[in-house]
Amino acid sequence: MAYELGPDGATFSPPVTLTVIPAEIPWNKECILPSTFVWLFTLMNQNIFVLILIVLIIGGVWAFNRR
């Protein structure tokens, strides 16, 4: 399992913790969590998927990509 977080050098003050539990993600649905997170889900087939999570926290943006 590979993850990419970016952009390089992104920092948050105070520090944040990001936890993703894939078994609990509602696949094939678009979920928007108010004011903090925007989740975009794309189900490509039963075995291959792309998950993109854009986290907007205190002026910072992290892009999370799981393949």
N, C-alpha and C positions, 0 to 999 in steps of 0.2 A: 504494500500500500504506500503510495507516494503523495506527499502534500507539498504545495508551494505557497508561501506567504510573501506578500509584497505590499508596497514597494520596498526595495532595499533601504534600510536605514529608518524605517517608520518606527516612531516611538510614541508612547502615551504616558501622560503624567496625571494621575497616578497610574501605575502599571495595570494592565487588564489581563484577565484569564479567559481564554476561549476554549470551550469544551464541546466537541461534536461527537454524538453517539449515533452512528449510521443506522442502527436497528430501529431507532426512534424517529427517524426522519420520514415524513409523509410523502413518499415518492410519487411522482407524476401529479403533484399539486403545487400551486404557487402559494407560498406563505409569506406574509409580511408582518413583522413584529413592530409595533408602533415605536417610533422615535429612535430606536437603537439599531435594529438589524433589518436588512433586506435580503431575503432568501430567494434564489432563483433555482428551480429544479428542472432538469431535462432528463427524461428517461429515454435512452436510445434503443435499448432492447433489454432482454431479461438479464443479461450478464455484464453489459458495458454501460456505464453511465458517466455523466459529467455533473459535478456538483459545484456550483459557484456561490460563494458566500461573500457578500460585501458588507463589511462592518463599519458603520459610521459612529465613531466614538470621539467626543471632545476634539473635533477638528481633524481627526485622522481618518484615513481610509486604508483598510487591509483587504486584499483580494485573496480568496481562498479557493483553490482549484484541486479537486480530487478526481483522478482518472483511474 
